Amino acid sequence: MDPDDVATAFVKHYYSTFDSNRVGLSNLYQEGSMLTFEGEKHQGSQNIVNKLTGLPFQQCKHNISTVDSQPSGPGGAMLVFVSGNLQLPGEQHPLKFSQMFHLMPTPQGSYYVLNDIFRLNYA
């Protein structure tokens, strides 16, 4: 499968799951995975999901603007960089965000998130 197709499919799955069932993201991370969310580091699948489910909003909608990807090393890993808008209920203006994923292949032929960095982009 083409790396850009993998990146696009991953991004679609990740954000649709985030927006509808954040707990469902747990299978995308492993114990060695790390999330840096607004400068705050969380390691391990359970700690990452605890952070994401503990955010001060239950509903949101990600609108993706760009997805860029690159192969990372000889083993089939990938870097995926996403930018877009995050719409929160009751807010008139969406928040701009950027997120980077380092995806690692699994023996089963899928990918998991080794590194995940999220930042809101303030004007």
DSSP file (Angstrom, degrees, kcal/mol; ACC not computed):
  #  RESIDUE AA STRUCTURE BP1 BP2  ACC     N-H-->O    O-->H-N    N-H-->O    O-->H-N    TCO  KAPPA ALPHA  PHI   PSI    X-CA   Y-CA   Z-CA
    1    1 A M              0   0    0      0, 0.0     5,-0.0     0, 0.0     0, 0.0   0.000 360.0 360.0 360.0 140.1    0.0    0.0    0.0
    2    2 A D     >  -     0   0    0      1,-0.1     4,-2.2     2,-0.0     3,-0.5  -0.390 360.0-128.0 -63.0 135.0    1.2    3.5   -0.9
    3    3 A P  H  > S+     0   0    0      0, 0.0     4,-2.6     0, 0.0     5,-0.2   0.856 109.9  53.3 -55.8 -37.2    2.5    5.4    2.2
    4    4 A D  H  > S+     0   0    0      2,-0.2     4,-2.4     1,-0.2     5,-0.2   0.878 108.6  50.1 -66.0 -35.9    0.3    8.4    1.5
    5    5 A D  H  > S+     0   0    0     -3,-0.5     4,-2.5     2,-0.2    -1,-0.2   0.894 110.6  49.7 -67.1 -39.8   -2.7    6.0    1.3
    6    6 A V  H  X S+     0   0    0     -4,-2.2     4,-2.8     2,-0.2    -2,-0.2   0.935 112.0  48.4 -61.6 -46.6   -1.7    4.5    4.7
    7    7 A A  H  X S+     0   0    0     -4,-2.6     4,-2.6     1,-0.2    -2,-0.2   0.923 112.6  47.7 -61.5 -45.2   -1.4    8.0    6.2
    8    8 A T  H  X S+     0   0    0     -4,-2.4     4,-2.3     2,-0.2    -1,-0.2   0.917 113.6  47.2 -63.2 -44.2   -4.7    9.1    4.9
    9    9 A A  H  X S+     0   0    0     -4,-2.5     4,-2.3     2,-0.2    -2,-0.2   0.908 112.9  49.4 -64.8 -41.7   -6.5    6.0    6.1
   10   10 A F  H  X S+     0   0    0     -4,-2.8     4,-3.3     2,-0.2    -2,-0.2   0.943 111.3  48.6 -61.3 -48.3   -4.8    6.3    9.5
   11   11 A V  H  X S+     0   0    0     -4,-2.6     4,-2.4     1,-0.2     5,-0.3   0.913 111.4  49.7 -61.1 -44.2   -5.8   10.0    9.9
   12   12 A K  H  X S+     0   0    0     -4,-2.3     4,-1.8    -5,-0.2    -1,-0.2   0.936 115.7  43.2 -59.7 -46.8   -9.4    9.3    8.9
   13   13 A H  H  X S+     0   0    0     -4,-2.3     4,-2.2    -5,-0.2     5,-0.2   0.930 113.7  51.1 -65.0 -46.6   -9.6    6.4   11.4
   14   14 A Y  H  X S+     0   0    0     -4,-3.3     4,-2.8     1,-0.2    -2,-0.2   0.945 115.2  39.3 -59.0 -52.5   -7.8    8.3   14.2
   15   15 A Y  H  X S+     0   0    0     -4,-2.4     4,-2.4     2,-0.2    47,-0.3   0.838 113.8  52.8 -74.7 -31.8   -9.9   11.4   14.2
   16   16 A S  H  X S+     0   0    0     -4,-1.8     4,-1.1    -5,-0.3    -1,-0.2   0.900 114.3  44.7 -67.1 -37.0  -13.3    9.7   13.6
   17   17 A T  H  X S+     0   0    0     -4,-2.2     4,-3.5    -5,-0.2     3,-0.3   0.919 112.8  50.9 -69.2 -44.3  -12.5    7.5   16.6
   18   18 A F  H  < S+     0   0    0     -4,-2.8     4,-0.4     1,-0.2    -2,-0.2   0.922 112.8  46.5 -56.6 -45.5  -11.3   10.5   18.7
   19   19 A D  H  < S+     0   0    0     -4,-2.4    41,-0.5     1,-0.2    -1,-0.2   0.742 127.3  25.3 -72.9 -23.5  -14.5   12.4   17.8
   20   20 A S  H  < S+     0   0    0     -4,-1.1    -2,-0.2    -3,-0.3    -3,-0.2   0.725 137.4   6.2-113.6 -28.0  -16.9    9.6   18.6
   21   21 A N    ><  -     0   0    0     -4,-3.5     3,-2.0    -5,-0.2     4,-0.2  -0.479  55.4-178.9-161.4  76.4  -15.2    7.2   21.1
   22   22 A R  G >  S+     0   0    0     -4,-0.4     3,-2.0     1,-0.3     4,-0.2   0.801  83.1  64.4 -55.8 -33.0  -11.9    8.3   22.5
   23   23 A V  G >  S+     0   0    0      1,-0.3     3,-1.8     2,-0.2    -1,-0.3   0.832  90.9  68.5 -59.3 -30.1  -11.5    5.1   24.6
   24   24 A G  G X  S+     0   0    0     -3,-2.0     3,-0.6     1,-0.3    -1,-0.3   0.586  82.5  73.6 -66.6  -9.8  -11.3    3.3   21.2
   25   25 A L  G X  S+     0   0    0     -3,-2.0     3,-2.3    -4,-0.2     4,-0.4   0.631  71.1  89.7 -76.0 -12.8   -8.0    4.9   20.6
   26   26 A S  G X  S+     0   0    0     -3,-1.8     3,-1.2     1,-0.3    -1,-0.2   0.819  79.6  58.1 -58.5 -33.2   -6.3    2.6   23.1
   27   27 A N  G <  S+     0   0    0     -3,-0.6    -1,-0.3     1,-0.2    -2,-0.1   0.576  96.7  63.9 -76.2  -5.6   -5.5   -0.1   20.6
   28   28 A L  G <  S+     0   0    0     -3,-2.3    85,-3.8    84,-0.1     2,-0.3   0.577 101.4  58.8 -88.3 -10.4   -3.5    2.4   18.5
   29   29 A Y  E <   -a  113   0A   0     -3,-1.2     2,-0.2    -4,-0.4    85,-0.1  -0.808  65.3-159.8-116.8 157.8   -0.9    2.8   21.3
   30   30 A Q  E >   -     0   0A   0     83,-0.6     3,-1.5    -2,-0.3    14,-0.3  -0.717  42.3 -89.7-124.5 179.7    1.4    0.4   23.1
   31   31 A E  E 3  S+     0   0A   0      1,-0.3    -2,-0.0    13,-0.3    -1,-0.0   0.787 126.7  50.4 -64.7 -26.7    3.2    0.6   26.4
   32   32 A G  E 3  S+     0   0A   0     11,-0.1    -1,-0.3    12,-0.1     2,-0.0   0.485  88.2 112.4 -87.0  -2.6    6.2    2.2   24.8
   33   33 A S  E <   -     0   0A   0     -3,-1.5    11,-2.7    10,-0.1     2,-0.4  -0.347  51.1-158.0 -71.0 150.4    4.1    4.9   23.1
   34   34 A M  E     -aB 115  43A   0     80,-2.5    82,-1.9     9,-0.2     2,-0.5  -0.998   8.5-164.9-134.6 136.0    4.4    8.5   24.1
   35   35 A L  E     -aB 116  42A   0      7,-3.0     7,-2.6    -2,-0.4     2,-0.6  -0.968   3.1-165.3-112.8 129.7    2.0   11.4   23.7
   36   36 A T  E     -aB 117  41A   0     80,-3.0    82,-3.0    -2,-0.5     2,-0.6  -0.962  13.6-175.7-111.0 111.6    3.2   15.0   24.2
   37   37 A F  E >  S-aB 118  40A   0      3,-2.8     3,-1.7    -2,-0.6    82,-0.2  -0.918  71.8 -26.5-113.7 108.8    0.0   17.1   24.5
   38   38 A E  T 3  S-     0   0    0     80,-2.5    -1,-0.2    -2,-0.6    81,-0.1   0.889 128.9 -47.2  53.4  41.4    0.6   20.8   24.7
   39   39 A G  T 3  S+     0   0    0     79,-0.4     2,-0.5     1,-0.2    -1,-0.3   0.354 114.2 117.5  86.8  -5.3    4.1   20.1   26.2
   40   40 A E  E <   -B   37   0A   0     -3,-1.7    -3,-2.8     2,-0.0     2,-0.3  -0.858  56.6-141.6-101.9 123.8    2.9   17.5   28.7
   41   41 A K  E     +B   36   0A   0     -2,-0.5     2,-0.4    -5,-0.2    -5,-0.2  -0.654  20.1 178.4 -92.8 138.9    4.3   14.0   28.3
   42   42 A H  E     -B   35   0A   0     -7,-2.6    -7,-3.0    -2,-0.3     2,-0.4  -0.996   9.8-161.3-136.4 129.0    2.3   10.8   28.8
   43   43 A Q  E     +B   34   0A   0     -2,-0.4     4,-0.3    -9,-0.2    -9,-0.2  -0.916  49.6  30.3-118.1 141.0    3.7    7.3   28.2
   44   44 A G  S  > S-     0   0    0    -11,-2.7     4,-2.5    -2,-0.4   -13,-0.3   0.241  85.1 -89.7  93.5 144.7    1.9    4.0   27.7
   45   45 A S  H  > S+     0   0    0      1,-0.2     4,-2.5     2,-0.2     5,-0.2   0.885 123.3  47.7 -53.4 -47.8   -1.5    3.3   26.2
   46   46 A Q  H  > S+     0   0    0      1,-0.2     4,-2.4     2,-0.2    -1,-0.2   0.911 112.9  47.6 -66.2 -42.6   -3.5    3.6   29.4
   47   47 A N  H  > S+     0   0    0     -4,-0.3     4,-1.9     2,-0.2    -1,-0.2   0.880 112.8  50.0 -65.1 -37.4   -1.9    6.9   30.4
   48   48 A I  H  X S+     0   0    0     -4,-2.5     4,-2.4     2,-0.2    -2,-0.2   0.942 112.5  45.4 -65.7 -47.9   -2.4    8.3   26.9
   49   49 A V  H  X S+     0   0    0     -4,-2.5     4,-2.8     1,-0.2     5,-0.3   0.878 109.9  55.9 -65.2 -36.7   -6.1    7.3   26.8
   50   50 A N  H  X S+     0   0    0     -4,-2.4     4,-1.2    -5,-0.2    -1,-0.2   0.910 109.5  47.3 -59.6 -41.4   -6.6    8.7   30.3
   51   51 A K  H  < S+     0   0    0     -4,-1.9     4,-0.2     2,-0.2     3,-0.2   0.946 114.4  45.5 -63.7 -48.2   -5.3   12.0   29.1
   52   52 A L  H >< S+     0   0    0     -4,-2.4     3,-0.8     1,-0.2    -2,-0.2   0.867 115.5  45.2 -67.6 -37.1   -7.4   12.1   26.0
   53   53 A T  H 3< S+     0   0    0     -4,-2.8    -1,-0.2     1,-0.2    -2,-0.2   0.696 108.9  59.4 -79.0 -17.4  -10.6   11.0   27.8
   54   54 A G  T 3< S+     0   0    0     -4,-1.2    -1,-0.2    -5,-0.3    -2,-0.2   0.372  75.1 123.9 -90.7   4.2   -9.9   13.5   30.6
   55   55 A L  S <  S-     0   0    0     -3,-0.8     2,-0.2    -4,-0.2    -3,-0.0  -0.303  78.1-107.8 -63.3 152.8   -9.9   16.5   28.3
   56   56 A P  S    S+     0   0    0      0, 0.0     2,-0.3     0, 0.0    -1,-0.1   0.179  99.0  62.1 -76.9  22.8  -12.4   19.2   29.4
   57   57 A F        -     0   0    0     -2,-0.2    -2,-0.1     1,-0.1     3,-0.1  -0.994  57.0-164.4-143.9 141.6  -14.8   18.5   26.6
   58   58 A Q  S    S+     0   0    0     -2,-0.3     2,-0.4     1,-0.1    -1,-0.1   0.774  77.9  44.4 -94.2 -31.1  -16.7   15.3   25.7
   59   59 A Q        +     0   0    0     30,-0.0     2,-0.3     2,-0.0    -1,-0.1  -0.885  63.0 145.3-117.7 147.7  -17.6   16.2   22.1
   60   60 A C        -     0   0    0    -41,-0.5     2,-0.4    -2,-0.4    28,-0.2  -0.968  32.6-137.2-164.4 169.3  -15.6   17.7   19.3
   61   61 A K  E     -C   87   0A   0     26,-1.7    26,-2.8    -2,-0.3     2,-0.5  -0.949  12.2-152.1-140.9 118.5  -15.1   17.6   15.6
   62   62 A H  E     -C   86   0A   0     -2,-0.4     2,-0.6   -47,-0.3    24,-0.2  -0.773   6.6-166.1 -87.9 129.6  -11.8   17.6   13.8
   63   63 A N  E     -C   85   0A   0     22,-3.1    22,-2.8    -2,-0.5     2,-0.3  -0.962  17.4-143.2-115.0 111.6  -11.7   19.1   10.3
   64   64 A I  E     +C   84   0A   0     -2,-0.6    20,-0.3    20,-0.2     3,-0.1  -0.577  24.8 174.8 -83.3 131.8   -8.5   18.1    8.6
   65   65 A S  E     +     0   0A   0     18,-2.8     2,-0.3     1,-0.3    19,-0.2   0.833  67.0   8.6 -97.7 -47.8   -6.8   20.6    6.4
   66   66 A T  E     -C   83   0A   0     17,-1.8    17,-1.9     2,-0.0     2,-0.4  -0.977  50.4-168.6-138.9 150.0   -3.5   18.9    5.4
   67   67 A V  E     +C   82   0A   0     -2,-0.3     2,-0.4    15,-0.2    15,-0.2  -0.968  13.7 178.7-135.3 119.9   -1.9   15.5    5.8
   68   68 A D  E     -C   81   0A   0     13,-2.7    13,-3.3    -2,-0.4     2,-0.3  -0.953   5.8-177.7-120.1 142.6    1.8   15.1    5.0
   69   69 A S  E     -C   80   0A   0     -2,-0.4    11,-0.2    11,-0.2   -65,-0.1  -0.975  11.3-177.2-141.4 155.1    3.8   11.8    5.4
   70   70 A Q  E     -C   79   0A   0      9,-2.0     9,-2.8    -2,-0.3     2,-0.1  -0.990  34.8-106.6-143.7 146.9    7.3   10.4    4.9
   71   71 A P  E     -C   78   0A   0      0, 0.0     2,-0.4     0, 0.0     7,-0.3  -0.472  32.1-152.4 -66.9 150.4    8.8    7.0    5.3
   72   72 A S  E   > -C   77   0A   0      5,-2.8     5,-0.6     1,-0.2     3,-0.3  -0.843  51.6 -33.8-132.7  95.7   10.9    6.7    8.4
   73   73 A G  T > 5S-     0   0    0     -2,-0.4     3,-0.8     1,-0.2    -1,-0.2  -0.085  83.9 -66.8  83.7 174.2   13.8    4.2    8.4
   74   74 A P  T 3 5S+     0   0    0      0, 0.0    -1,-0.2     0, 0.0     0, 0.0   0.577 115.9  73.7 -79.6  -9.5   14.1    0.9    6.6
   75   75 A G  T 3 5S-     0   0    0     -3,-0.3    -2,-0.1     1,-0.0     0, 0.0   0.390 113.3 -97.3 -91.6   5.4   11.4   -1.0    8.6
   76   76 A G  T < 5S+     0   0    0     -3,-0.8    -3,-0.1     1,-0.2    -1,-0.0   0.543  71.9 148.7  94.8   6.3    8.3    0.6    7.2
   77   77 A A  E   < -C   72   0A   0     -5,-0.6    -5,-2.8    27,-0.1     2,-0.3  -0.290  28.7-155.2 -70.2 162.2    7.7    3.2    9.9
   78   78 A M  E     -CD  71 103A   0     25,-2.4    25,-2.9    -7,-0.3     2,-0.5  -0.987  16.6-142.0-141.6 148.4    6.1    6.5    8.9
   79   79 A L  E     -CD  70 102A   0     -9,-2.8    -9,-2.0    -2,-0.3     2,-0.4  -0.938  21.8-171.2-104.7 134.2    5.9   10.1   10.0
   80   80 A V  E     -CD  69 101A   0     21,-2.8    21,-3.1    -2,-0.5     2,-0.5  -0.992   4.6-167.4-129.7 124.7    2.5   11.7    9.6
   81   81 A F  E     -CD  68 100A   0    -13,-3.3   -13,-2.7    -2,-0.4     2,-0.4  -0.955   9.5-173.5-116.1 128.4    1.9   15.4   10.1
   82   82 A V  E     -CD  67  99A   0     17,-3.4    17,-2.6    -2,-0.5     2,-0.3  -0.937   8.7-177.7-123.6 139.2   -1.6   16.8   10.3
   83   83 A S  E     +CD  66  98A   0    -17,-1.9   -18,-2.8    -2,-0.4   -17,-1.8  -0.975  27.2 111.0-130.2 152.7   -3.0   20.3   10.5
   84   84 A G  E     -CD  64  97A   0     13,-2.0    13,-2.5    -2,-0.3     2,-0.4  -0.969  56.7 -65.3 177.4-162.7   -6.6   21.3   10.9
   85   85 A N  E     -CD  63  96A   0    -22,-2.8   -22,-3.1    -2,-0.3     2,-0.6  -0.930  27.1-152.2-120.4 141.8   -9.4   22.8   12.9
   86   86 A L  E     -CD  62  95A   0      9,-3.3     9,-2.8    -2,-0.4     2,-0.6  -0.959  12.3-159.6-115.4 114.3  -10.9   21.5   16.1
   87   87 A Q  E     -C   61   0A   0    -26,-2.8   -26,-1.7    -2,-0.6     5,-0.1  -0.843   6.1-165.1 -98.9 123.4  -14.5   22.6   16.7
   88   88 A L    >   -     0   0    0     -2,-0.6     3,-1.8     5,-0.2   -28,-0.2  -0.825  32.8 -95.2-105.1 146.2  -15.8   22.4   20.2
   89   89 A P  T 3  S+     0   0    0      0, 0.0     3,-0.1     0, 0.0    -1,-0.1  -0.309 109.3  15.5 -59.4 138.0  -19.5   22.6   21.1
   90   90 A G  T 3  S+     0   0    0      1,-0.2     2,-0.5     2,-0.1    -3,-0.0   0.367  98.3 116.5  82.3  -6.4  -20.7   26.1   22.0
   91   91 A E    <   -     0   0    0     -3,-1.8    -1,-0.2     1,-0.1    -3,-0.1  -0.831  52.5-157.6 -99.4 132.1  -17.6   27.7   20.5
   92   92 A Q  S    S+     0   0    0     -2,-0.5    -1,-0.1     1,-0.1    -2,-0.1   0.888  79.1  47.6 -73.1 -39.3  -18.1   30.1   17.6
   93   93 A H  S    S-     0   0    0     -6,-0.0    -5,-0.2     1,-0.0    -1,-0.1  -0.867  83.4-126.8-109.7 134.8  -14.5   29.8   16.3
   94   94 A P        -     0   0    0      0, 0.0     2,-0.4     0, 0.0    -7,-0.2  -0.356  23.8-118.3 -71.6 158.0  -12.6   26.5   15.8
   95   95 A L  E     -D   86   0A   0     -9,-2.8    -9,-3.3    -2,-0.1     2,-0.3  -0.812  23.7-129.9 -93.5 135.8   -9.2   26.0   17.3
   96   96 A K  E     +DE  85 121A   0     25,-0.5    25,-3.2    -2,-0.4     2,-0.3  -0.689  33.9 179.0 -85.5 140.2   -6.3   25.5   14.9
   97   97 A F  E     -DE  84 120A   0    -13,-2.5   -13,-2.0    -2,-0.3     2,-0.3  -0.948  23.2-157.4-139.7 160.0   -4.1   22.5   15.7
   98   98 A S  E     -DE  83 119A   0     21,-2.7    21,-2.6    -2,-0.3     2,-0.3  -0.986  15.1-178.0-131.7 144.5   -1.1   20.5   14.4
   99   99 A Q  E     -DE  82 118A   0    -17,-2.6   -17,-3.4    -2,-0.3     2,-0.4  -0.995  10.3-160.3-146.5 138.5   -0.3   16.9   15.3
  100  100 A M  E     -DE  81 117A   0     17,-2.4    17,-2.5    -2,-0.3     2,-0.4  -0.967   7.8-168.5-120.5 133.8    2.6   14.6   14.4
  101  101 A F  E     -DE  80 116A   0    -21,-3.1   -21,-2.8    -2,-0.4     2,-0.7  -0.968  13.9-156.5-120.6 137.7    2.4   10.8   14.5
  102  102 A H  E     -DE  79 115A   0     13,-2.7    12,-2.9    -2,-0.4    13,-1.1  -0.945  23.8-160.4-107.9 106.7    5.3    8.3   14.3
  103  103 A L  E     -DE  78 113A   0    -25,-2.9   -25,-2.4    -2,-0.7    10,-0.2  -0.737   5.9-162.4 -95.4 134.3    3.7    5.1   13.1
  104  104 A M  E     - E   0 112A   0      8,-2.9     8,-2.4    -2,-0.4   -27,-0.1  -0.932  21.5-118.0-114.9 136.9    5.4    1.8   13.5
  105  105 A P  E     - E   0 111A   0      0, 0.0     6,-0.3     0, 0.0   -28,-0.1  -0.402  24.1-145.0 -71.7 149.9    4.4   -1.4   11.6
  106  106 A T    >   -     0   0    0      4,-2.7     3,-1.9    -2,-0.1     0, 0.0  -0.750  26.4-111.6-106.8 160.1    3.1   -4.4   13.5
  107  107 A P  T 3  S+     0   0    0      0, 0.0    -1,-0.1     0, 0.0     4,-0.0   0.764 117.1  63.7 -60.9 -22.8    3.8   -8.1   12.6
  108  108 A Q  T 3  S-     0   0    0      1,-0.0     3,-0.1     2,-0.0     0, 0.0   0.505 122.1-104.5 -80.7  -3.5    0.1   -8.3   11.8
  109  109 A G  S <  S+     0   0    0     -3,-1.9     2,-0.1     1,-0.3    -1,-0.0   0.541  88.8  98.5  94.8   7.1    0.5   -5.8    9.0
  110  110 A S        -     0   0    0     -6,-0.0    -4,-2.7     0, 0.0     2,-0.3  -0.323  66.6-113.7-108.0-162.8   -1.1   -2.8   10.7
  111  111 A Y  E     - E   0 105A   0     -6,-0.3     2,-0.3    -2,-0.1    -8,-0.1  -0.945  16.1-161.0-133.4 153.3    0.5    0.2   12.5
  112  112 A Y  E     - E   0 104A   0     -8,-2.4    -8,-2.9    -2,-0.3     2,-0.7  -0.922  31.8-105.6-127.5 161.9    0.6    1.6   16.0
  113  113 A V  E     +aE  29 103A   0    -85,-3.8   -83,-0.6    -2,-0.3   -10,-0.2  -0.768  35.1 171.4 -89.5 114.0    1.5    5.1   17.2
  114  114 A L  E    S+     0   0A   0    -12,-2.9   -80,-2.5    -2,-0.7     2,-0.4   0.886  74.2  18.8 -83.7 -46.1    5.0    5.2   18.8
  115  115 A N  E     +aE  34 102A   0    -13,-1.1   -13,-2.7   -82,-0.2     2,-0.4  -0.978  63.2 179.1-130.4 142.0    5.1    9.0   19.1
  116  116 A D  E     -aE  35 101A   0    -82,-1.9   -80,-3.0    -2,-0.4     2,-0.5  -0.966   2.9-175.4-144.0 119.4    2.3   11.5   19.1
  117  117 A I  E     -aE  36 100A   0    -17,-2.5   -17,-2.4    -2,-0.4     2,-0.4  -0.979   6.3-174.0-122.3 124.5    2.8   15.3   19.5
  118  118 A F  E     +aE  37  99A   0    -82,-3.0   -80,-2.5    -2,-0.5   -79,-0.4  -0.954   6.7 170.3-121.8 135.2   -0.2   17.6   19.6
  119  119 A R  E     - E   0  98A   0    -21,-2.6   -21,-2.7    -2,-0.4     2,-0.3  -0.996  28.9-134.6-141.7 137.6   -0.2   21.4   19.7
  120  120 A L  E     - E   0  97A   0     -2,-0.3     2,-0.7   -23,-0.2   -23,-0.3  -0.689  27.3-133.4 -78.3 143.9   -2.9   24.1   19.4
  121  121 A N  E     - E   0  96A   0    -25,-3.2   -25,-0.5    -2,-0.3     2,-0.3  -0.887  21.2-162.7-105.7 107.1   -1.8   26.9   17.1
  122  122 A Y              0   0    0     -2,-0.7   -27,-0.0     1,-0.1   -25,-0.0  -0.709 360.0 360.0 -91.5 139.8   -2.5   30.2   18.6
  123  123 A A              0   0    0     -2,-0.3    -1,-0.1   -27,-0.0    -2,-0.0   0.460 360.0 360.0 -78.0 360.0   -2.5   33.3   16.4
